Amino acid sequence: MPKRATSIHFRAREQAVLLHVTKRHKSGHQLVLRARIVLAAGEGKSNITIAQELSVSVETVRLWRNRWATGRDIDAVTVRKVEERLADAPRSGAPAHISAEQRCQMELLACEAPSQSGRPISQWSGREIAEEMVQRGIVERISRRHAARLLKKGGFQPHLFRYWLTEVPDPQRAQKINEGCVLYTTAAQVAQQGGRTISMDEMTGVQALERLHPDLPMKAGHVLRREFEYLRHGTLSWFFNFDVVTGEVIEPSWGPTRNEADCLAHLQHLVASDPTATKWNILLDNLNTHQSESLVCWIAEQEGIAQETLGRKGKQGILQSMETRAAFLHDPTHKIVFSYTPKHASWMNQIEIWLSILVRKLLKRGNFSSVQDLEDQILAFLSYYNLTMAKPFKWTYQGLGADS
């Protein structure tokens, strides 16, 4: 007489969780099949019926029916617990050829620079790791694939790296950040009194790249496809000004270079664009051209300060160093006041937000047949942005506290 199939009775939520596992996109084929076997067994179906419905052998059905029925009870019914209960049983496998000590030695080797082993490469690969282990006598033999698998299993990925940035000490960091926040929050009030608040930055080396072949347009199920090859027609360097109050980008400058003279000419053009402005608050980064000798001389001329009182660059007086020049340019009594972001704090400059918009909307996927075409398209985008998208950024950061 054939043996009666083991009956299955679901506890609370077990059936619901098993059903969820069968419908979840992340569930593997094996897991879904085993869950469906258990669910069918719980409905009282015979092993033969289940095997026919799911196109598997009767032995497979019997195995997972019994495995579920004889498995330990699940205290908290979760997807993870069900996955564990329906997982393959541990297998003994072949004995390990690499001991735990040898794996530790391999991992220490992977953390060394290859140059310490006399190899003129920048990072290890499975092949070099395997060779070095044999040369050092750690193992008698090991394949490069096995070495790579062991490293990956241990969490070591020599082919990957991540950038990080060493913080530059700035004793005025908190003060500069707070001043920037004050500029943004008081910009509207300054505008009512006839003043202007500008966030300024450069974008250098903007490339005029032309693709050799037309793009293949997007269609259902396929993204736009682009030819890899391109022609490089040249570059332009740009100066952009973001009006904090209106959200518009105004009075740009551009050309083949970005030097001290270009920066001064740009700022002179900006200030001349609004003769009625009673005050100019300009926020920019710490680039040397933003604290140049010619810029100091121009501001001194605007303020009626004699040139001979400025001292000598690198020697004495206001022109002595970048710090002394920046302090002079930051004088709040001037009509044109420059404020500077701290080192490594470009996120404080609102124009950086707009530059990312320019890259995403135009430059990243743009196609430019010449430098002139690049210029025309950027200027067209500026007009389009000011007409359709321009609005002041909502600045929510309030600055650093006194104890920061």
Protein Blocks (a to p, Z undefined) as FASTA:
>chain_A
ZZddddddddehklmmmmmmmmpmklcfklmmmmmmmmmmmnopafklmmmmnopafklm
mmmmmmmmmmccdfbacfklmmmmmpccddfbjadfbdfklmmmmmmmmmpcfklnopac
fbdcfklmmmmmmmnomambdcfklmmmmmmmnopafkbccddddddddfklmmmmmmmm
mmmmmmmmmmmnopacddddddehiacdddfbdcddddehiacdddfbdcdfbdcddddd
ddfknopaehiaddfbdcfklmmmmmmmmmmmmmmbmbdcddddfbfklmcfklmmmmmm
mnopafklnopehiagjllpmmlmmmmmmpmkbmbdcddddehilkmpmklmmmmmmmmm
mmmmgccfbfklmmmmmmmmmmmmmmmmgccdddfbgbjafkZZ
